């Protein structure tokens, strides 16, 4: 559990650093280098013989490379799409669902035929494809290096405020979002890590547990496409209500897993869980664009993913510890459903807060315009009063 949780957590823990590099050097370079590092980490994992080196090769090196390759794929979309950004995010993120559906069967065949180490080497082919795909990124928004270097191409290190853009935390609605989502994620990934073990404990080897991953993958892909399109029709920060609904249903489905004494009921739970998991994932970038704007979206997503790394890393091992102490996953799944419900309740306040912020900004803008007009009127009055005596003297009166 620690190897997979460390790998999952590191993907998001590195995100603030990735966002800084993306702003400095652009999406293409960061994605290509990240895929290369991930390839090295995965290849080196195939040569270790004990679990301890996997903490570094797979849990850290491979995960860091994936993090550097992952985040630019979200940021680059905002360079090309504005009106249909939700649908585009749904299409792009649905790719991971496609592999969630197909990889379990492929991995089972590979592990049974060529063992684990050669399976990791086969997966290196996918990382190499990702390395080549990174070269297709063509950013339309200039990065910090291009802005600072200008035509001469000399790169000067920008000020610290531009490197780490903490100004996004001045936006109250973003602060609530950035801390509400991690609060929900303490139990979010527990079913994804421990569901297969729970099925073996409850039903033994008599049921095909790969079907559950198949259900999660298919409905997650459908959810990303459907809810990504729906998000384009929801104005402004009200898109957050889709995430609230997704957290509510995922928390409820987590609590229902121990109650499923029939495998068919567990399949139905996984179908709903995958659908709303796709909803949560596909609208993260559109919400970030709404809350902070296109200029700061890279680091806004980076800080959020970095904060998400802590609960994602801690949650599954705690659930595994409860399983070791109690002999069953039931309590772990019940507790895993509570944080998504709490996080969803916190996110409900964001649209109201965001609208109030907009009203204040408009009021300030109106006050500024009226003040400028008053100053202009006063200046014209002063000019008129000074010009009249001069004209009278010139005319001889």
C-alpha positions as CSV (number, residue, x, y, z in Angstrom):
1,X,0.0,0.0,0.0
2,X,2.8,2.4,0.8
3,X,4.5,2.0,-2.6
4,X,1.3,2.8,-4.5
5,X,0.2,5.5,-2.1
6,X,3.7,7.1,-2.3
7,X,3.6,7.1,-6.0
8,X,0.1,8.5,-6.2
9,X,0.9,11.2,-3.6
10,X,4.2,12.2,-5.3
11,X,2.4,12.9,-8.6
12,X,0.4,15.6,-6.9
13,X,3.1,16.7,-4.3
14,X,5.4,17.8,-7.1
15,X,2.6,19.8,-8.8
16,X,3.5,23.2,-7.3
17,X,7.1,22.8,-8.5
18,X,5.8,21.6,-11.9
19,X,3.6,24.7,-12.2
20,X,6.6,27.0,-11.6
21,X,8.7,25.2,-14.3
22,X,5.7,25.3,-16.7
23,X,5.5,29.1,-16.2
24,X,9.2,29.5,-16.7
25,X,10.0,27.2,-19.6
26,X,6.6,26.3,-21.2
27,X,4.5,23.2,-21.4
28,X,6.5,21.4,-24.1
29,X,9.9,21.2,-22.3
30,X,8.4,20.3,-19.0
31,X,6.2,17.5,-20.5
32,X,9.1,16.0,-22.5
33,X,11.6,16.0,-19.6
34,X,8.9,14.6,-17.2
35,X,8.1,11.7,-19.6
36,X,11.9,11.0,-19.9
37,X,12.3,10.9,-16.1
38,X,9.2,8.7,-15.7
39,X,10.7,6.3,-18.3
40,X,13.9,6.1,-16.4
41,X,12.1,5.4,-13.1
42,X,9.9,2.7,-14.6
43,X,12.7,1.0,-16.4
44,X,14.9,1.0,-13.2
45,X,12.0,-0.4,-11.2
46,X,12.1,-3.5,-13.5
47,X,15.7,-4.3,-12.3
48,X,15.2,-4.3,-8.5
49,X,14.8,-7.5,-6.6
50,X,13.4,-6.2,-3.3
51,X,10.6,-3.9,-2.3
52,X,12.8,-1.2,-0.6
53,X,14.3,0.3,-3.8
54,X,10.8,0.5,-5.3
55,X,10.0,3.3,-2.8
56,X,12.5,5.4,-4.8
57,X,12.4,4.1,-8.3
58,X,8.6,3.7,-8.6
59,X,7.3,5.7,-5.6
60,X,9.4,8.8,-6.2
61,X,11.3,8.8,-9.5
62,X,8.6,7.4,-11.7
63,X,5.9,9.4,-10.0
64,X,7.8,12.7,-10.3
65,X,8.2,12.1,-14.0
66,X,4.5,11.5,-14.4
67,X,3.8,14.7,-12.4
68,X,5.9,16.7,-14.8
69,X,4.2,15.1,-17.8
70,X,0.7,15.4,-16.4
71,X,0.1,19.0,-15.4
72,X,1.2,20.6,-18.7
73,X,-1.4,18.4,-20.4
74,X,-4.1,20.3,-18.5
75,X,-2.5,23.8,-18.8
76,X,-2.0,23.5,-22.6
77,X,-5.7,23.1,-23.2
78,X,-6.4,26.6,-22.0
79,X,-4.1,28.0,-24.7
80,X,-6.4,26.6,-27.5
81,X,-9.9,26.4,-26.0
82,X,-12.1,28.8,-24.1
83,X,-15.8,28.3,-24.9
84,X,-15.7,24.5,-24.8
85,X,-13.0,24.0,-22.2
86,X,-15.1,21.6,-20.1
87,X,-15.8,19.3,-23.1
88,X,-12.1,19.3,-24.1
89,X,-11.0,18.4,-20.6
90,X,-13.6,15.6,-20.6
91,X,-12.2,14.2,-23.9
92,X,-8.6,14.5,-22.8
93,X,-9.1,13.0,-19.3
94,X,-11.3,10.2,-20.8
95,X,-8.0,8.7,-22.2
96,X,-7.0,7.5,-18.7
97,X,-10.4,5.8,-18.4
98,X,-9.8,4.0,-21.7
99,X,-6.6,2.5,-20.2
100,X,-8.2,1.8,-16.9
101,X,-10.6,-0.5,-18.8
102,X,-8.0,-2.2,-20.9
103,X,-4.8,-2.4,-18.8
104,X,-6.1,-4.8,-16.0
105,X,-6.6,-7.5,-18.6
106,X,-3.4,-6.8,-20.4
107,X,-1.4,-6.7,-17.1
108,X,-2.9,-10.0,-16.0
109,X,-1.8,-11.7,-19.2
110,X,1.6,-10.1,-19.1
111,X,2.3,-10.9,-15.5
112,X,1.2,-14.5,-15.9
113,X,3.3,-15.0,-19.1
114,X,6.5,-12.8,-18.7
115,X,6.5,-12.0,-14.9
116,X,6.4,-8.6,-13.2
117,X,9.8,-7.2,-14.2
118,X,9.3,-7.8,-17.9
119,X,5.8,-6.4,-17.6
120,X,7.3,-3.1,-16.3
121,X,9.6,-3.1,-19.3
122,X,6.7,-3.5,-21.6
123,X,5.0,-0.5,-19.9
124,X,8.0,1.5,-20.7
125,X,6.8,1.6,-24.3
126,X,3.8,3.7,-23.2
127,X,6.1,6.1,-21.4
128,X,8.2,6.4,-24.6
129,X,5.0,7.3,-26.5
130,X,4.2,9.9,-23.9
131,X,7.8,11.3,-24.4
132,X,7.1,11.7,-28.1
133,X,3.7,13.2,-27.6
134,X,5.2,16.0,-25.5
135,X,6.9,17.4,-28.5
136,X,3.4,18.1,-30.1
137,X,2.7,20.8,-27.4
138,X,2.8,24.2,-29.0
139,X,2.1,26.9,-26.4
140,X,0.3,30.0,-27.7
141,X,0.8,32.0,-24.5
142,X,4.4,33.2,-24.0
143,X,6.1,31.8,-20.9
144,X,8.1,33.8,-18.3
145,X,11.4,33.0,-20.1
146,X,10.2,34.5,-23.3
147,X,8.8,37.6,-21.6
148,X,12.0,38.3,-19.6
149,X,14.4,37.4,-22.4
150,X,12.7,39.4,-25.2
151,X,14.2,39.4,-28.6
152,X,17.8,38.9,-27.4
153,X,17.0,35.6,-25.9
154,X,18.9,36.3,-22.6
155,X,17.1,34.8,-19.7
156,X,17.1,36.7,-16.4
157,X,15.6,35.0,-13.4
158,X,12.3,36.8,-12.7
159,X,11.4,38.1,-9.3
160,X,10.4,35.6,-6.6
161,X,6.8,36.9,-6.7
162,X,6.5,35.9,-10.3
163,X,8.2,32.5,-9.7
164,X,5.9,31.5,-6.8
165,X,2.6,33.3,-7.5
166,X,1.0,33.1,-4.0
167,X,-1.3,35.9,-5.0
168,X,-3.9,33.3,-6.1
169,X,-4.5,32.7,-2.3
170,X,-5.7,36.2,-2.0
171,X,-8.8,35.1,-3.8
172,X,-11.1,33.9,-1.1
173,X,-13.1,31.5,-3.3
174,X,-9.9,29.8,-4.5
175,X,-8.7,29.4,-0.8
176,X,-11.9,27.7,0.1
177,X,-11.6,25.4,-3.0
178,X,-7.9,24.7,-2.4
179,X,-8.5,23.5,1.2
180,X,-12.0,22.0,0.7
181,X,-11.0,19.5,-1.9
182,X,-8.0,18.1,0.1
183,X,-10.4,17.7,3.1
184,X,-12.6,15.5,0.9
185,X,-9.8,13.4,-0.4
186,X,-8.8,11.7,2.8
187,X,-11.2,8.9,2.0
188,X,-11.6,9.5,-1.7
189,X,-9.0,7.0,-3.0
190,X,-9.4,4.3,-0.3
191,X,-11.9,2.3,-2.5
192,X,-9.5,2.5,-5.5
193,X,-6.6,1.0,-3.5
194,X,-8.3,-1.6,-1.3
195,X,-11.4,-2.6,-3.3
196,X,-9.7,-5.7,-4.9
197,X,-8.5,-6.9,-1.5
198,X,-12.0,-6.4,0.0
199,X,-13.5,-8.5,-2.8
200,X,-11.1,-11.3,-2.1
201,X,-11.9,-11.2,1.6
202,X,-15.6,-11.1,1.1
203,X,-16.2,-13.3,-2.0
204,X,-12.9,-15.2,-2.4
205,X,-11.6,-16.1,-5.9
206,X,-15.1,-17.1,-7.1
207,X,-15.8,-13.7,-8.7
208,X,-14.0,-11.8,-11.4
209,X,-12.7,-8.7,-9.6
210,X,-11.4,-7.2,-12.8
211,X,-15.0,-6.5,-13.8
212,X,-15.1,-3.9,-11.0
213,X,-12.2,-2.0,-12.6
214,X,-13.8,-2.4,-15.9
215,X,-17.0,-0.8,-14.5
216,X,-15.1,2.0,-12.9
217,X,-13.1,2.8,-16.0
218,X,-16.1,2.8,-18.4
219,X,-18.4,4.9,-16.4
220,X,-15.6,7.3,-15.4
221,X,-14.9,7.9,-19.1
222,X,-18.6,8.4,-19.8
223,X,-18.8,10.8,-16.8
224,X,-15.9,12.9,-18.0
225,X,-17.5,13.3,-21.5
226,X,-21.0,14.0,-20.2
227,X,-20.2,16.3,-17.3
228,X,-17.5,18.1,-19.2
229,X,-20.1,19.0,-21.8
230,X,-22.6,19.9,-19.0
231,X,-20.1,22.2,-17.3
232,X,-19.9,24.4,-20.5
233,X,-23.6,25.2,-20.0
234,X,-23.2,26.2,-16.3
235,X,-22.1,29.8,-15.9
236,X,-19.2,31.0,-13.7
237,X,-18.4,29.4,-10.4
238,X,-21.6,27.5,-10.2
239,X,-19.7,24.7,-11.9
240,X,-18.6,23.9,-8.4
241,X,-22.0,22.3,-7.7
242,X,-21.0,19.4,-10.0
243,X,-18.1,18.7,-7.8
244,X,-20.3,18.9,-4.7
245,X,-22.6,16.3,-6.2
246,X,-19.7,14.1,-7.1
247,X,-18.3,14.2,-3.6
248,X,-21.7,13.4,-2.1
249,X,-22.3,10.4,-4.3
250,X,-18.7,9.0,-4.0
251,X,-18.9,9.3,-0.2
252,X,-22.3,7.6,-0.2
253,X,-21.0,4.8,-2.5
254,X,-17.9,4.2,-0.3
255,X,-20.2,3.6,2.7
256,X,-22.3,1.2,0.7
257,X,-19.4,-1.1,-0.3
258,X,-19.4,-3.0,3.0
259,X,-23.2,-3.5,2.8
260,X,-23.0,-5.3,-0.6
261,X,-23.3,-9.0,0.1
262,X,-24.0,-9.8,-3.5
263,X,-21.3,-9.2,-6.2
264,X,-24.0,-7.6,-8.5
265,X,-24.7,-4.9,-5.9
266,X,-21.0,-4.1,-5.8
267,X,-20.9,-3.8,-9.6
268,X,-23.8,-1.2,-9.4
269,X,-21.9,0.7,-6.7
270,X,-18.8,0.8,-8.9
271,X,-20.8,2.1,-11.8
272,X,-22.1,5.1,-9.9
273,X,-18.7,5.7,-8.3
274,X,-16.9,5.8,-11.6
275,X,-19.5,8.1,-13.1
276,X,-19.1,10.8,-10.5
277,X,-15.3,10.3,-10.3
278,X,-15.2,11.3,-14.0
279,X,-17.4,14.4,-13.0
280,X,-14.9,15.4,-10.3
281,X,-11.8,15.1,-12.5
282,X,-12.9,16.7,-15.8
283,X,-14.1,20.0,-14.3
284,X,-11.1,20.8,-12.1
285,X,-9.4,22.9,-14.8
286,X,-12.5,24.8,-15.9
287,X,-13.2,25.7,-12.2
288,X,-9.6,27.0,-11.8
289,X,-10.0,29.2,-14.9
290,X,-13.2,30.6,-13.4
291,X,-11.8,31.4,-10.0
292,X,-8.4,32.9,-10.8
293,X,-8.4,33.6,-14.6
294,X,-6.2,32.2,-17.4
295,X,-3.1,34.2,-16.3
296,X,-2.7,32.4,-13.0
297,X,-4.3,29.0,-13.7
298,X,-1.1,27.0,-14.0
299,X,0.1,27.7,-10.4
300,X,-3.5,27.6,-9.1
301,X,-3.8,24.0,-10.3
302,X,-0.3,23.3,-9.1
303,X,-0.9,24.5,-5.6
304,X,-4.2,22.6,-5.4
305,X,-2.7,19.3,-6.6
306,X,0.2,19.8,-4.1
307,X,-2.3,20.1,-1.2
308,X,-4.2,17.1,-2.5
309,X,-1.0,14.9,-2.2
310,X,-1.2,14.7,1.6
311,X,-4.6,13.1,2.0
312,X,-4.1,11.0,-1.0
313,X,-0.9,9.6,0.5
314,X,-2.2,9.2,4.0
315,X,-5.7,7.8,3.4
316,X,-5.1,4.4,1.9
317,X,-2.3,3.3,4.4
318,X,-4.6,4.3,7.3
319,X,-7.3,2.1,5.7
320,X,-4.8,-0.7,5.4
321,X,-3.8,-0.3,9.1
322,X,-7.5,-0.5,10.1
323,X,-7.8,-3.8,8.1
324,X,-4.7,-5.2,9.9
325,X,-6.1,-4.3,13.3
326,X,-9.8,-5.2,12.8
327,X,-9.5,-8.0,10.2
328,X,-12.0,-6.4,7.8
329,X,-12.2,-3.4,5.5
330,X,-15.8,-2.5,6.7
331,X,-14.8,0.3,9.1
332,X,-12.3,1.7,6.7
333,X,-14.9,2.1,4.0
334,X,-17.5,3.6,6.4
335,X,-14.9,6.2,7.5
336,X,-13.7,6.8,3.9
337,X,-17.2,8.1,3.0
338,X,-17.2,10.8,5.7
339,X,-14.5,13.2,4.3
340,X,-16.1,13.6,0.8
341,X,-19.4,14.6,2.5
342,X,-17.6,17.2,4.6
343,X,-15.5,18.5,1.7
344,X,-18.6,18.8,-0.5
345,X,-20.4,20.8,2.2
346,X,-17.5,23.2,2.4
347,X,-17.5,23.7,-1.4
348,X,-21.1,24.8,-1.4
349,X,-20.1,28.2,-0.2
350,X,-17.8,29.0,-3.1
351,X,-20.4,30.3,-5.7
352,X,-21.8,32.7,-3.1
353,X,-18.4,34.0,-2.0
354,X,-17.3,34.3,-5.6
355,X,-20.3,36.4,-6.6
356,X,-19.8,38.7,-3.7
357,X,-16.1,39.2,-4.7
358,X,-17.3,40.1,-8.2
359,X,-19.8,42.6,-6.9
360,X,-17.1,44.3,-4.8
361,X,-14.7,44.5,-7.7
362,X,-17.5,46.0,-9.9
363,X,-18.3,48.5,-7.1
364,X,-14.7,49.5,-6.9
365,X,-14.4,49.9,-10.6
366,X,-17.6,52.1,-10.7
367,X,-16.3,54.2,-7.8
368,X,-12.9,54.6,-9.6
369,X,-14.6,55.8,-12.8
370,X,-16.8,58.3,-11.0
371,X,-13.9,59.7,-9.1
372,X,-11.9,60.1,-12.3
373,X,-14.9,61.9,-13.9
374,X,-15.2,64.2,-10.9
375,X,-11.5,65.1,-11.1
376,X,-11.8,65.8,-14.8
377,X,-14.8,68.0,-14.3
378,X,-13.0,70.0,-11.6
379,X,-10.0,70.4,-13.8
380,X,-12.1,71.8,-16.7
381,X,-13.9,74.2,-14.3
382,X,-10.5,75.5,-13.1
383,X,-9.3,76.0,-16.6
384,X,-12.5,77.9,-17.6
385,X,-12.2,80.3,-14.7
386,X,-8.6,81.1,-15.4
387,X,-9.1,81.6,-19.1
388,X,-12.0,84.1,-18.8
389,X,-10.1,86.9,-17.0
390,X,-7.2,86.6,-19.4
391,X,-9.6,87.0,-22.4
392,X,-11.2,90.1,-20.7
393,X,-7.8,91.8,-20.3
394,X,-6.8,91.1,-23.8
395,X,-10.0,92.6,-25.2
396,X,-9.6,95.8,-23.1
397,X,-12.6,95.6,-20.8
